[in-house]
Amino acid sequence: MNSNPKSKIQNPKSDWLHARARLAPNLLSAAPAWVRGVFEHAWAPMQALAGALDCLPAQLWSFLLSHDGGWIVVHPGPSRYVVGPARIAGHDRRNVASISVEDLARGGEMPLHVVGHLVDHYLGCAGDPGGAWLSHGGGLEPAWRAAGERLGRLFALGHAVDEAAAASIEDYFARSLACYCRRPRELNVADPNIWKWFRATLWDDGFWHATVPRPPGAERSM
Ligand SMILES: [Zn+2]
């Protein structure tokens, strides 16, 4: 990928979206009428995506940008995160969070949930296709592995905020992450431990300081 010409990143989320998020071709012309009614112009889904991700911590975007792969495509199909190679607009990419334009138009939690899987994968093993996600015992830093182990113990307590969060350990992470952003009070009542876990990890500066600083523009080759 191109190195960022700016010596200091001003808006990590915008930089990341610019580098890694794409809209499928003819997205709105192929979408149902009600979706076209929500989005007034072709770029509006990207603005909605940026808004949906606004709640996530700024350090996350710099972290993701420092590693190879990890994409978002807003498309007509279902929302899901797929590990491994994919084609986006004629380019070979890998590890793609596909977000349904209908889910984006509904304004619900699904876009955050799907991005949550990407985050889980990258915190665990920087997007290694066979590597362990944070929720499965991975973790690029010792402190992150410890956080992942604690996450497993919290999941085992069975206080997941809803059925979707109870489905699996990775859904526990992704759904709880979305709830932390969108329904924090509800999450704090239903599952206060995971609320505290997020506050002490992704939303704590110390969590990100655990990363070894990489020289600007450095990429892991895998
Ligand atoms: Zn899921």
Residues whose N, C-alpha, C, O or C-beta is under 5 A from the ligand:
A	BS01	ZN	D171 A174
